[in-house]
Each structure stands twice: as structure tokens, then as C-alpha cells.
């Protein structure tokens, strides 16, 4: 890791630590600079606004789901199993700051932060694309669009469930995700014209 990347990572870590103390809404970039003993110009080099820190936090989760696809035996899993493990890896990466993550989302959703909401929607789209890549979903054409809508709904509903989940090891969230994926799998196999065919995102191709 080069010096710039290390500094960017350290800035994010300090921001998360201070955010846990004060709340995300009350956090200021000058607080981070003061705590680190650096100038605001060094913060600005890596983060042009406070929400860029939140985006960097979610990028870490994206990287975690991508890395999940490098696990041993990944190719032998069904598409549903890959999606489940990738989404859970994404949530696990956010788990150390679950409540702060919820605060980041509320900050984005403030009426005056429309530009942050647009940025958030774009990030959701990127995350869903990485989920598709990690699960190696082979769809194309209209089935891809339909699959993305379904997958985005599953992803967002699971994320919302996780943010409120207080069960041990987020058991409620895991059960919710499994139900949603199994339901989507059944619906995909019932689509007209799919008789005897493999659904594009639910099953691995035959070896």
C-alpha cells in the first residue's frame, strides 16, 4: 500500500471512530484533521466532501463481496449460493459500524442532499453489478434487466432488514435473504419459455 492510500485509509478510520462518538451528522472534516494533526488540504486531497467518506466505507464492503468470489470451491456453488454468500460478505464488512452506517444513510436522505441521493443510487447500481459478477450470472437481453430489478430489490430489502436486526449473528437477516433468493429462484424457473431450460441466475452451468 502506498503512502497516499494509507493516508486515505487512516482518514476513514479516524472519521469512523469520531462518528461513533458524535454521530455522523455532527461530524466535520476539520474534526478529523484536528484529531490526526494534519491540515484540511490533506483531507481534501482524498475526500472532497464528508459523504465521500461514506462512499469509501461502502466501497470497502464492495471489495469484501468481490473477494468472497475468490474463496475455495466458489465455482462449484449454485448462483443462488454465490449471491447469498456475496451479500452476507458485504454486510459483514459493514458490521463493525452498523449504527453509524444507518446514520450515513439518513444523512444522505436529508431533503437538501439530493445530490448525495443520486450518488447513492449510482453506488447501489455498481454494487449490484459486482454481485452479478461475483455470482457469475450469465444472463443477457431482457432477462438481464429483469434479473437486475429482482436482485436490487433483494439486496436493498436484505440491507434494510440487517440495519434493524438485533438477533444473534444477524440470524433474522440470513433467514430473510435465504427466503428471498429461494423465492426468486422458484419464480425464475416458472417463467414462460423456460421449460426444461436453466434459469440464467439461479443455477451453475453443468461442468
Secondary structure, DSSP 8 states (H G I E B T S, - for coil): --HHHHHHHHHHHHHHHHHHHH-TTT--HHHHHHHHT--HHHHHHH-SSHHHHHHHHHHHHHHHHHHHTTSTTGGGS-HHHHHHHHHHHHHHHHGGGHHHHHHHHHHHTSTT-HHHHHHHHHHHHHHHHHHHHHHT----THHHHHHHHHHHHHHHHHHHHHHH--SGGGHHHHHHHHHHHHHHHHHHHTSTT-TTS--TTTS----
